[in-house]
């Protein structure tokens, strides 16, 4: 009986982590599209985005979620960039069970 509960918890942890990573990547894609459109001349309401600002935003959300080893944000880059470490994600999934 106890093993079944532990297995359910591990499945829930994996699903929550995958959901958080997908949400962070969706935010990053949205910010990237807005940056590209801004550089192309499209105007938006509010404050303009900058590469450094978007990089900082994504870095903050990734570190708050303790997912920095899976989603690497390239801080010293001049333009906004990040990378999903598939090997680290696979390793995290293996440790979940």
Secondary structure, 3 states (H helix, E strand, C coil): CHHHHHHHHHHHHHHHHHHHHHHHHHHHHHHHHHHHHHHCCCCCCCCCCCHHHHHHHHHHHHHHCCCCCCEEECCCCCCCCEEECHHHHHHHHHHHC
